[in-house]
Amino acid sequence: MEHNQQEAFPGTPFSSSELNIAVLIPCYNEEVTIGDVVRDMRAALPDASIYVYDNNSSDRTVRRAREAGAITRHERLQGKGHVIRRMFADIEADYYVLIDGDGTYEAAASPKMIRLAWENSYDTVMGVRVHERAAAYRAGHVLGNRILTGLVVSLFGRGQSDMLSGYRVFSRRFVKSFPALSSGFETETELTVHTLELNMAMGEVTTRYVERPEGSFSKLNTYRDGFRILGTIVRLLKQERPFLFFGAIGCVLAAVGGGVGLLPVLDYVETHKVPHLPSAVLATGFEMLAALSLVCGLILNSVTLGRQEAKRLAYLSLKAPPGAGG
């Protein structure tokens, strides 16, 4: 067993008894691909425990996973976010490899990702997708990923090259400090923001990304899931950067109020009368809402600071990831 582990991680001194690796595969109707994914991960990580969590599949996903040698479990709440929440809660390991069951990711890259995490004591390593054929990664998804990734970088100061990648390695410290509030595919956005919010050490490894095999169908909807991810970013912005969020709303309200109230002010300067009284009242309302929004942002910013400190302390209470950099 030790020989296999050292083959998977050449040049590293640890053995399988010193490093517990769990492969997590969320699945929904992946009968065509799941068997190959499990076998490929077994070949790449011979000593890892491979878990397939079925999410109410109506085909033979569970049977194929068991035949390939995976440990199968079930999550009845529909949605990838629910599955990840359950997996993170149930499983104990030193490092976790999260990979989709659709056969599009390069299983052979996982040892390199774990080794990078081990050498640098990273809490997370991203598998950045590199594709050669348009069928593997649709143009709409590429554009949406770039827009959303750029938006997260602009809001949180830094980011990852492929924010929506479903191929990642996590330390136990990351997994056990992750709140997992999302229910669907927007969970990748939540994983990224959690990394950025706590300023975790992270790395990236480029991996080959291929199209699904014939007979396998994507569960993603470009527009529906894109809007859900965008909504998650807005929600996280409100929670993590409340002064920016409510301050922006306050600026818009103040600008609208100034525009509406300009004419009554000019009338008063010239005539010392306010003939456009409804406009003056409306402008006053907008300015009051702007001030209220600004005050809400200031108060919630203090609340958020306290919550972030608590999350940071909870994160630091967990043992650092094992590795050469630890």
C-alpha positions as CSV (number, residue, x, y, z in Angstrom):
1,M,0.0,0.0,0.0
2,E,2.8,2.4,0.8
3,H,4.4,1.6,-2.5
4,N,1.3,2.6,-4.4
5,Q,1.0,5.9,-2.5
6,Q,4.6,6.9,-3.2
7,E,4.1,6.1,-6.9
8,A,1.2,8.4,-6.9
9,F,3.2,11.1,-5.2
10,P,6.8,10.8,-6.4
11,G,9.3,12.6,-4.3
12,T,7.2,12.9,-1.2
13,P,8.0,11.1,2.1
14,F,4.5,10.3,3.3
15,S,2.7,7.0,3.0
16,S,-1.0,6.0,2.9
17,S,-1.0,5.6,6.7
18,E,0.1,9.2,7.1
19,L,-2.3,10.9,4.6
20,N,-6.1,10.1,4.4
21,I,-7.5,11.1,1.0
22,A,-11.3,11.1,0.2
23,V,-12.6,11.4,-3.3
24,L,-16.1,13.0,-3.4
25,I,-18.3,12.5,-6.4
26,P,-21.7,14.1,-6.4
27,C,-24.0,12.4,-9.0
28,Y,-27.4,12.7,-10.6
29,N,-28.2,10.4,-13.5
30,E,-24.6,9.7,-14.6
31,E,-25.0,6.0,-15.4
32,V,-22.9,6.4,-18.6
33,T,-19.9,7.9,-17.0
34,I,-19.7,7.2,-13.3
35,G,-18.1,3.8,-13.6
36,D,-15.2,5.2,-15.7
37,V,-14.8,8.1,-13.3
38,V,-14.5,5.9,-10.3
39,R,-12.0,3.5,-12.0
40,D,-9.9,6.5,-13.3
41,M,-9.8,8.0,-9.8
42,R,-8.8,4.6,-8.3
43,A,-6.0,4.4,-10.8
44,A,-4.8,7.9,-10.0
45,L,-5.2,7.6,-6.2
46,P,-4.9,3.9,-5.4
47,D,-5.3,4.3,-1.6
48,A,-8.0,6.9,-1.5
49,S,-11.5,6.3,-0.3
50,I,-13.9,7.0,-3.1
51,Y,-17.5,8.2,-2.2
52,V,-20.3,8.6,-4.7
53,Y,-23.3,10.5,-3.4
54,D,-26.4,9.9,-5.4
55,N,-28.9,12.7,-5.7
56,N,-32.2,10.9,-6.5
57,S,-30.9,9.4,-9.8
58,S,-33.6,7.6,-11.9
59,D,-31.0,5.4,-13.8
60,R,-28.4,2.9,-12.7
61,T,-25.9,5.4,-11.4
62,V,-25.6,3.7,-8.0
63,R,-25.3,0.3,-9.4
64,R,-22.5,1.3,-11.8
65,A,-20.7,3.2,-9.0
66,R,-20.8,0.1,-6.7
67,E,-19.6,-2.2,-9.5
68,A,-16.6,0.1,-10.0
69,G,-15.8,-0.1,-6.3
70,A,-17.1,3.2,-4.9
71,I,-18.7,3.7,-1.5
72,T,-22.3,4.9,-2.3
73,R,-24.5,7.1,-0.2
74,H,-27.7,9.1,-0.9
75,E,-28.8,12.7,-0.4
76,R,-32.6,13.2,-0.9
77,L,-32.5,17.0,-1.1
78,Q,-32.2,17.9,-4.8
79,G,-29.2,20.1,-5.8
80,K,-25.4,19.9,-5.9
81,G,-25.1,22.3,-3.0
82,H,-27.1,20.0,-0.7
83,V,-24.9,17.0,-1.8
84,I,-21.7,18.9,-1.0
85,R,-23.1,20.0,2.4
86,R,-23.8,16.4,3.2
87,M,-20.4,15.1,2.0
88,F,-18.5,17.7,3.9
89,A,-20.4,16.9,7.1
90,D,-20.1,13.1,6.9
91,I,-16.6,12.4,5.7
92,E,-13.3,12.8,7.6
93,A,-10.0,13.1,5.7
94,D,-6.8,15.0,5.5
95,Y,-7.5,16.1,1.9
96,Y,-10.7,15.9,-0.1
97,V,-10.8,15.7,-3.9
98,L,-14.1,17.0,-5.3
99,I,-14.8,15.9,-8.9
100,D,-18.0,15.7,-11.0
101,G,-19.2,12.3,-12.2
102,D,-19.7,13.3,-15.8
103,G,-16.3,12.2,-17.1
104,T,-15.2,15.6,-18.3
105,Y,-12.3,16.1,-15.9
106,E,-8.9,14.6,-16.0
107,A,-8.6,12.2,-13.1
108,A,-4.8,11.8,-13.6
109,A,-4.3,15.4,-12.5
110,S,-5.5,14.7,-9.0
111,P,-2.1,13.5,-7.6
112,K,-0.5,16.7,-8.9
113,M,-3.1,18.8,-7.2
114,I,-2.7,17.0,-3.9
115,R,1.0,17.2,-4.1
116,L,0.8,21.0,-4.7
117,A,-1.4,21.3,-1.7
118,W,0.9,19.1,0.4
119,E,4.1,20.9,-0.6
120,N,2.6,24.4,0.2
121,S,0.1,23.5,2.9
122,Y,-2.6,25.0,0.7
123,D,-6.2,24.8,1.9
124,T,-7.5,24.5,-1.7
125,V,-6.2,23.8,-5.1
126,M,-8.3,24.5,-8.2
127,G,-8.3,22.4,-11.3
128,V,-8.3,25.0,-14.1
129,R,-10.0,23.7,-17.2
130,V,-8.1,23.7,-20.5
131,H,-10.2,22.5,-23.5
132,E,-9.3,22.0,-27.2
133,R,-12.8,21.4,-28.6
134,A,-15.8,23.7,-28.5
135,A,-18.0,20.8,-27.7
136,A,-16.2,20.4,-24.3
137,Y,-16.9,23.9,-23.1
138,R,-19.7,25.9,-24.8
139,A,-18.9,29.5,-25.7
140,G,-21.8,30.8,-23.6
141,H,-20.4,29.0,-20.5
142,V,-16.9,30.3,-21.2
143,L,-18.2,33.9,-21.5
144,G,-20.3,33.5,-18.4
145,N,-17.4,32.1,-16.4
146,R,-15.2,35.0,-17.4
147,I,-17.8,37.6,-16.5
148,L,-18.6,36.1,-13.2
149,T,-15.0,35.5,-12.3
150,G,-14.1,39.1,-13.1
151,L,-17.1,40.3,-11.0
152,V,-15.9,38.3,-8.0
153,V,-12.3,39.6,-8.4
154,S,-13.6,43.2,-8.6
155,L,-15.7,42.7,-5.5
156,F,-13.4,40.6,-3.3
157,G,-10.0,41.8,-4.5
158,R,-8.6,38.6,-5.9
159,G,-9.9,35.4,-7.4
160,Q,-9.3,32.2,-9.2
161,S,-8.8,31.6,-12.9
162,D,-11.7,29.2,-13.2
163,M,-14.2,30.1,-10.6
164,L,-16.9,27.6,-11.7
165,S,-14.6,24.6,-12.0
166,G,-16.1,21.5,-10.3
167,Y,-12.6,19.9,-9.8
168,R,-10.9,20.9,-6.6
169,V,-8.8,19.7,-3.7
170,F,-9.6,20.9,-0.1
171,S,-7.9,20.5,3.2
172,R,-9.9,19.3,6.2
173,R,-9.6,22.8,7.6
174,F,-11.4,24.2,4.6
175,V,-14.1,21.6,4.5
176,K,-15.0,21.8,8.2
177,S,-15.1,25.6,8.2
178,F,-17.3,25.9,5.1
179,P,-20.9,26.9,5.9
180,A,-22.3,25.4,2.6
181,L,-25.5,27.5,2.3
182,S,-26.2,27.1,-1.4
183,S,-28.5,24.4,-2.8
184,G,-27.5,24.1,-6.5
185,F,-24.7,24.7,-9.0
186,E,-24.0,28.1,-7.4
187,T,-22.1,26.3,-4.7
188,E,-18.8,26.7,-6.7
189,T,-19.2,30.5,-6.3
190,E,-19.7,30.0,-2.6
191,L,-16.6,27.8,-2.3
192,T,-14.6,30.5,-4.1
193,V,-15.9,33.4,-2.0
194,H,-15.2,31.4,1.2
195,T,-11.6,31.0,0.1
196,L,-11.3,34.7,-0.6
197,E,-13.1,35.9,2.5
198,L,-10.7,34.1,4.9
199,N,-7.7,34.8,2.7
200,M,-6.8,31.1,2.5
201,A,-3.7,29.8,0.8
202,M,-4.6,28.5,-2.6
203,G,-3.1,27.1,-5.8
204,E,-4.1,26.1,-9.3
205,V,-3.3,23.3,-11.6
206,T,-4.3,23.2,-15.3
207,T,-6.3,20.1,-16.2
208,R,-7.6,18.7,-19.5
209,Y,-11.4,19.2,-20.0
210,V,-13.3,17.1,-22.5
211,E,-16.8,16.8,-23.8
212,R,-19.3,14.3,-22.3
213,P,-19.4,10.9,-24.0
214,E,-22.4,10.0,-26.2
215,G,-25.5,9.3,-24.2
216,S,-24.5,11.6,-21.3
217,F,-26.3,14.9,-20.9
218,S,-25.5,18.0,-18.9
219,K,-27.8,19.1,-16.1
220,L,-26.6,22.8,-16.5
221,N,-28.9,25.4,-18.0
222,T,-26.8,28.3,-19.2
223,Y,-29.2,31.1,-18.4
224,R,-31.1,29.7,-15.4
225,D,-27.9,28.6,-13.6
226,G,-26.1,31.8,-14.7
227,F,-28.7,34.0,-13.1
228,R,-28.7,31.8,-10.0
229,I,-24.9,32.2,-9.7
230,L,-25.3,36.0,-10.3
231,G,-27.9,36.1,-7.5
232,T,-25.5,34.2,-5.2
233,I,-22.8,36.8,-5.9
234,V,-25.3,39.6,-5.1
235,R,-26.3,37.8,-1.9
236,L,-22.7,37.3,-0.8
237,L,-21.9,40.9,-1.6
238,K,-24.7,42.0,0.7
239,Q,-23.5,39.7,3.4
240,E,-19.7,40.2,3.1
241,R,-19.5,43.8,1.8
242,P,-22.6,45.4,3.2
243,F,-21.2,49.0,3.2
244,L,-20.4,48.7,-0.5
245,F,-23.7,47.1,-1.3
246,F,-25.9,49.5,0.6
247,G,-23.6,52.5,-0.1
248,A,-24.1,51.9,-3.8
249,I,-27.9,51.8,-3.4
250,G,-27.7,55.0,-1.3
251,C,-25.7,56.7,-4.0
252,V,-28.2,55.8,-6.7
253,L,-31.1,57.0,-4.5
254,A,-29.3,60.2,-3.7
255,A,-28.6,60.8,-7.4
256,V,-32.3,60.2,-8.3
257,G,-33.4,62.4,-5.5
258,G,-31.0,65.2,-6.6
259,G,-32.3,65.0,-10.2
260,V,-36.0,65.1,-9.1
261,G,-35.4,67.9,-6.6
262,L,-33.3,70.1,-8.9
263,L,-36.3,71.9,-10.4
264,P,-37.9,72.8,-7.1
265,V,-34.6,74.1,-5.8
266,L,-34.1,76.3,-8.9
267,D,-37.7,77.6,-8.5
268,Y,-37.1,78.5,-4.9
269,V,-33.8,80.3,-5.6
270,E,-35.6,82.4,-8.3
271,T,-39.0,83.0,-6.8
272,H,-38.7,81.9,-3.1
273,K,-41.7,79.7,-3.8
274,V,-42.0,75.9,-4.4
275,P,-44.6,75.5,-7.2
276,H,-43.5,71.9,-7.9
277,L,-44.3,70.7,-4.4
278,P,-44.9,67.0,-5.3
279,S,-41.4,66.9,-6.8
280,A,-39.9,68.4,-3.7
281,V,-41.6,65.8,-1.5
282,L,-40.5,63.0,-3.8
283,A,-36.9,64.3,-3.8
284,T,-37.0,64.5,0.0
285,G,-38.2,60.9,0.2
286,F,-35.4,59.7,-2.1
287,E,-32.7,61.5,0.0
288,M,-34.1,60.1,3.2
289,L,-34.0,56.6,1.8
290,A,-30.4,57.2,0.6
291,A,-29.4,58.3,4.1
292,L,-31.2,55.3,5.6
293,S,-29.4,52.9,3.2
294,L,-26.0,54.4,4.1
295,V,-26.7,54.0,7.9
296,C,-27.8,50.4,7.3
297,G,-24.5,49.8,5.5
298,L,-22.5,51.2,8.3
299,I,-24.3,49.2,11.0
300,L,-24.2,45.9,9.0
301,N,-20.5,46.5,8.2
302,S,-19.8,46.4,12.0
303,V,-21.9,43.2,12.3
304,T,-20.1,41.6,9.4
305,L,-16.7,42.4,10.8
306,G,-17.7,40.6,14.0
307,R,-19.0,37.6,12.1
308,Q,-15.9,37.4,9.9
309,E,-13.7,37.4,13.0
310,A,-15.7,34.5,14.4
311,K,-15.4,32.6,11.2
312,R,-11.7,33.3,11.1
313,L,-11.3,32.0,14.7
314,A,-13.3,28.9,13.9
315,Y,-11.1,28.3,10.9
316,L,-7.9,28.8,12.9
317,S,-9.2,26.4,15.6
318,L,-8.8,23.5,13.1
319,K,-5.5,21.8,12.5
320,A,-3.5,23.0,9.5
321,P,-3.3,20.8,6.5
322,P,-0.5,18.2,6.6
323,G,2.4,19.0,4.2
324,A,5.9,20.0,3.6
325,G,5.0,23.6,4.1
326,G,3.3,23.0,7.4
